[in-house]
Amino acid sequence: MNSPTEETVAPAEIASWSALPPESKKLFQLAAENWDQSEVASQYVERALEESNDMETLVSAYRYYFYKSQPTRALELAEMVLERIRSEQNLPTEWDELEPLLATHQQNLPMRLYLTAYAAKALLMAQLGDYEAAKTIAARVSVLDPRREFCATTVHEVLTNPEE
């Protein structure tokens, strides 16, 4: 197992709009301009995905679909983000092996992005009705997130105490 990339970035710089490749940025701007016309906006996002294979475009696309309340597509893309980070960082697939790496390196950009996408996966799975898997993922991220930065604790609390 290689050590995760030791690149740390100030929170304001993580996955910023300006980090998109120029062509993707144009396409996402067009998607934003056409926000109320979901089919048109989604075509721009899908075109960006076809034309660029970089992480920023992939993350921006899963966030777009998340905010457009299209959890199936958002989940597909969030899982692609997780798989890409896992592959690029040579991360283990088993949680027992992955958790200590995430805990130790969570201020590093790839690990923060992994935790963000993993927490989003919990919420998306809950939206799609897979409550048990969502609870499991949310609980895992919550343990690593005492400051509640990734919102997994809130998701876990809602799923385990729906009356409250």
Secondary structure, 3 states (H helix, E strand, C coil): CCCCCCCECCHHHCCCHHHCCHHHHHHHHHHHHCCCCHHHHHHHHHHHHHHCCCHHHHHHHHHHHHHCCCHHHHHHHHHHHHHHHHHHCCCCCCHHHHHHHHHHHCCEHHHHHHHHHHHHHHHHHHHCCCHHHHHHHHHHHHHCCCCCCCCHHHHHHHHHCCCC
